[in-house]
Amino acid sequence: MSEPELQPLDEDGIETVLCVVAHPDDIEYGTSAAVARWTDDGKRVSYYLLTRGEAGIEGMDPVDAAPARADEERASAAVVGVDRVEFADLADGTIEYGIPLRRLVAEQIRRTRPDLVVSLNRHEVFGPGQLNQADHRAVGQAVIDACADAGNRWIHTELAADGLEPWHVRMIAFASSPEATHYVDVTGYAERAVESLEEHRLYNAALPESFPSPREIIEGSLGGGAERLGDPDITHALLLEVFTR
C-alpha cells in the first residue's frame, strides 16, 4: 500500500504557535527547525513543558537533573528564537491523562492564545517496532481535548472566572507521528535544529555511545521527511499529523 500524499501546512493566518510536550528535548527532535523558520517569519512561538525531564538522566539525581534540564531547554529554545519557556512541573515518567492534565493545557492555551498548537506523537508507536513513551501519549491526547476545552466557557469554569476567556485553536499538529498528513518545508533550517538539540549537553552525554548524534537524528528526521516528498528543491521537511478545527 502506498503512503498518502502529504500536503503543505496551510500557514495562512497563523501568527501564534504553542508547543506543548512532556519533556525537555521533545521539541528538538525536528520540530525546532519549523520553530526557527516561524520565528524568523515573525510568528510568536512559546513552549509549555509538562515536566522538567528529571527522570531522564541515568546516574543523576532528579533533584539535580530538573533544574539542569530546564536550563538546557531554555538554551535550546533561544537558538530558534523562543524566549517564553514554561514548565508545569508534573512528575517525569508518570504523567496521567485526565481532567487535571486537560485543565493545565487548556489554561496555557487561554494564556497564550495560539492559532496552532504543536505536540509530539500521541500514538502507541513511532513506526514499526518503535514503541512510544507513556508521557508522550498522555500529553498528546490531552492536547486534543484541551484545545476543545479551551474554547468552551462551561468547561473548567474557574479559568474564565480568573480572567482567562475562551480561545478557539484553529489547528493542532503532531510531530513524529506514524500517520503524517502534512509537511513544513524547513530547507535551510536543519543546522539550527542540530544546534538546538546540541544544547541538551548533559542529557546527550548520558546517552549510550550507540545512540545517534544530534546531527544524525536531525538528518534522519528532516532529511527523511524531504525524501518522502520527492521534491528536489526541498532538502529538509518536518512531517506532521494535522487536524483543523
C-alpha positions as CSV (number, residue, x, y, z in Angstrom):
1,M,0.0,0.0,0.0
2,S,1.4,3.4,-1.0
3,E,1.7,6.2,1.6
4,P,-0.8,9.0,1.3
5,E,0.3,12.2,-0.4
6,L,1.4,14.9,2.1
7,Q,0.1,18.4,1.8
8,P,2.0,21.6,2.7
9,L,0.8,23.0,6.1
10,D,-1.5,26.0,5.4
11,E,0.1,28.7,7.5
12,D,-2.1,31.5,6.3
13,G,-3.3,33.4,9.3
14,I,-1.1,31.5,11.8
15,E,0.6,34.2,13.9
16,T,1.0,32.5,17.3
17,V,2.2,28.9,18.0
18,L,2.2,27.0,21.3
19,C,4.4,23.9,21.5
20,V,3.1,21.5,24.3
21,V,5.3,18.5,25.1
22,A,6.2,16.2,28.0
23,H,10.0,16.7,28.3
24,P,13.0,18.9,27.5
25,D,14.3,17.8,24.1
26,D,10.9,16.6,22.7
27,I,10.7,19.7,20.6
28,E,14.3,19.5,19.5
29,Y,13.9,16.2,17.6
30,G,12.9,18.0,14.5
31,T,10.1,20.4,15.4
32,S,12.7,23.1,16.3
33,A,13.5,23.5,12.6
34,A,10.0,24.7,11.9
35,V,10.1,26.8,15.1
36,A,13.2,28.6,13.8
37,R,11.5,29.3,10.4
38,W,8.4,30.6,12.1
39,T,10.2,32.9,14.5
40,D,12.3,34.2,11.6
41,D,9.0,34.9,9.8
42,G,7.8,36.9,12.8
43,K,5.4,34.4,14.3
44,R,5.2,34.3,18.1
45,V,6.2,30.8,19.5
46,S,6.1,29.7,23.1
47,Y,6.9,26.4,24.8
48,Y,5.0,24.6,27.5
49,L,6.6,21.5,29.0
50,L,4.7,19.3,31.4
51,T,7.8,18.1,33.2
52,R,11.4,19.1,33.6
53,G,12.7,15.7,32.4
54,E,14.2,14.9,35.8
55,A,14.0,11.1,35.4
56,G,15.8,11.2,32.1
57,I,19.5,11.0,33.1
58,E,20.8,7.8,34.4
59,G,23.1,8.3,37.4
60,M,21.9,11.9,38.0
61,D,19.6,12.5,40.9
62,P,16.2,14.0,39.8
63,V,16.7,16.9,42.2
64,D,19.8,17.9,40.3
65,A,18.6,16.9,36.9
66,A,15.4,19.0,36.9
67,P,17.0,22.5,37.0
68,A,19.8,21.4,34.7
69,R,17.5,20.1,32.1
70,A,15.2,23.1,32.3
71,D,18.3,25.3,31.7
72,E,19.2,23.2,28.7
73,E,15.7,23.6,27.3
74,R,15.8,27.4,27.7
75,A,19.2,27.5,25.9
76,S,17.9,25.2,23.1
77,A,14.8,27.4,22.7
78,A,16.9,30.5,22.4
79,V,18.8,29.0,19.5
80,V,15.5,29.0,17.5
81,G,14.2,32.4,18.7
82,V,11.9,31.3,21.6
83,D,12.1,33.2,24.9
84,R,8.9,32.0,26.5
85,V,9.5,28.6,28.1
86,E,7.2,27.5,30.9
87,F,7.0,24.3,33.0
88,A,4.0,22.6,34.7
89,D,6.3,20.6,37.0
90,L,4.5,17.3,36.8
91,A,6.5,14.2,37.7
92,D,8.6,12.9,34.8
93,G,7.6,9.5,33.6
94,T,4.2,9.3,35.5
95,I,2.0,11.8,33.6
96,E,-1.6,10.6,33.7
97,Y,-4.2,11.5,31.2
98,G,-7.3,13.0,32.8
99,I,-9.2,16.2,33.7
100,P,-6.3,17.8,35.7
101,L,-3.9,17.4,32.7
102,R,-6.5,18.7,30.3
103,R,-7.1,21.7,32.5
104,L,-3.4,22.6,32.7
105,V,-3.1,22.6,29.0
106,A,-6.3,24.4,28.4
107,E,-5.2,27.1,30.9
108,Q,-1.9,27.6,28.9
109,I,-3.8,27.8,25.7
110,R,-6.1,30.5,27.1
111,R,-3.0,32.4,28.3
112,T,-1.0,32.3,25.1
113,R,-4.0,32.2,22.6
114,P,-2.3,30.3,19.8
115,D,-3.6,29.7,16.3
116,L,-1.6,26.5,16.1
117,V,-0.8,24.0,18.9
118,V,2.1,21.6,18.2
119,S,2.8,18.5,20.2
120,L,4.6,15.1,19.8
121,N,3.3,11.8,18.6
122,R,0.4,10.5,20.6
123,H,0.2,7.0,19.1
124,E,1.5,3.8,20.7
125,V,4.3,3.6,18.2
126,F,6.6,5.9,16.2
127,G,6.9,3.3,13.5
128,P,7.3,-0.5,13.1
129,G,8.9,-1.8,16.2
130,Q,9.4,1.6,17.8
131,L,7.2,1.9,20.9
132,N,6.2,5.4,22.1
133,Q,6.6,6.5,25.7
134,A,3.7,6.9,28.1
135,D,4.1,10.6,28.9
136,H,4.1,11.4,25.1
137,R,0.8,9.5,24.6
138,A,-0.9,11.1,27.7
139,V,0.2,14.6,26.7
140,G,-0.8,14.2,23.1
141,Q,-4.3,13.0,23.9
142,A,-4.7,15.8,26.5
143,V,-3.7,18.4,23.8
144,I,-6.5,17.2,21.6
145,D,-9.1,17.5,24.4
146,A,-7.7,20.7,25.9
147,C,-7.9,22.5,22.6
148,A,-11.7,21.8,22.8
149,D,-11.8,22.7,26.5
150,A,-10.1,26.0,25.9
151,G,-12.9,27.1,23.6
152,N,-15.7,26.1,25.9
153,R,-16.7,28.5,28.6
154,W,-18.5,25.8,30.6
155,I,-15.6,23.5,31.0
156,H,-13.0,24.5,33.6
157,T,-15.3,27.4,34.5
158,E,-12.8,28.8,37.0
159,L,-10.5,29.8,34.2
160,A,-12.9,32.4,32.9
161,A,-13.6,33.5,36.4
162,D,-9.9,34.2,36.7
163,G,-10.0,36.3,33.6
164,L,-8.9,33.7,31.1
165,E,-11.5,33.9,28.4
166,P,-12.2,31.0,26.0
167,W,-9.9,30.7,23.0
168,H,-10.5,28.7,19.8
169,V,-7.4,26.9,18.4
170,R,-7.5,26.7,14.6
171,M,-5.1,23.8,14.1
172,I,-3.4,21.0,16.0
173,A,-0.3,19.3,14.7
174,F,1.7,16.3,16.0
175,A,5.4,15.7,15.0
176,S,7.0,12.3,14.7
177,S,3.6,10.7,14.0
178,P,3.3,7.5,12.0
179,E,0.2,9.0,10.4
180,A,1.6,12.2,9.0
181,T,-0.7,14.2,6.7
182,H,1.2,17.5,6.1
183,Y,4.7,18.9,6.0
184,V,6.6,22.1,6.7
185,D,9.5,22.9,4.3
186,V,12.4,23.6,6.6
187,T,15.1,23.7,4.0
188,G,17.9,25.9,5.3
189,Y,16.9,25.4,9.0
190,A,18.4,21.9,9.7
191,E,21.6,23.4,11.1
192,R,19.6,25.5,13.6
193,A,17.8,22.3,14.7
194,V,21.1,20.5,15.2
195,E,22.4,23.4,17.3
196,S,19.2,23.4,19.3
197,L,19.4,19.7,20.1
198,E,23.1,20.0,20.9
199,E,22.2,22.4,23.8
200,H,20.9,19.4,25.7
201,R,24.5,18.6,26.7
202,L,24.1,16.7,29.9
203,Y,21.3,14.6,28.5
204,N,23.1,13.8,25.3
205,A,26.3,12.9,27.2
206,A,24.4,10.4,29.3
207,L,23.0,8.5,26.2
208,P,24.6,5.2,25.1
209,E,27.5,5.5,22.7
210,S,25.4,3.7,20.1
211,F,22.7,6.4,20.2
212,P,22.7,8.7,17.1
213,S,24.3,12.1,17.3
214,P,22.1,15.2,17.1
215,R,23.2,15.7,13.5
216,E,22.3,12.1,12.6
217,I,18.9,12.5,14.4
218,I,18.0,15.7,12.6
219,E,19.2,14.4,9.2
220,G,17.3,11.2,9.7
221,S,14.1,13.0,10.7
222,L,14.1,16.1,8.4
223,G,16.1,14.6,5.6
224,G,13.9,11.5,5.6
225,G,10.8,13.8,5.5
226,A,12.1,15.5,2.4
227,E,12.9,12.2,0.7
228,R,9.3,11.2,1.2
229,L,8.2,14.3,-0.6
230,G,10.4,13.7,-3.6
231,D,10.9,17.4,-4.4
232,P,14.5,18.2,-5.3
233,D,14.1,21.7,-4.1
234,I,13.2,20.6,-0.6
235,T,16.2,19.1,1.3
236,H,14.6,19.0,4.8
237,A,10.9,18.8,5.8
238,L,9.1,18.3,9.1
239,L,6.2,15.9,8.8
240,L,3.1,16.5,10.9
241,E,-0.2,14.9,11.6
242,V,-2.6,17.8,11.4
243,F,-6.2,18.4,12.5
244,T,-8.1,21.6,11.6
245,R,-10.8,22.8,14.0
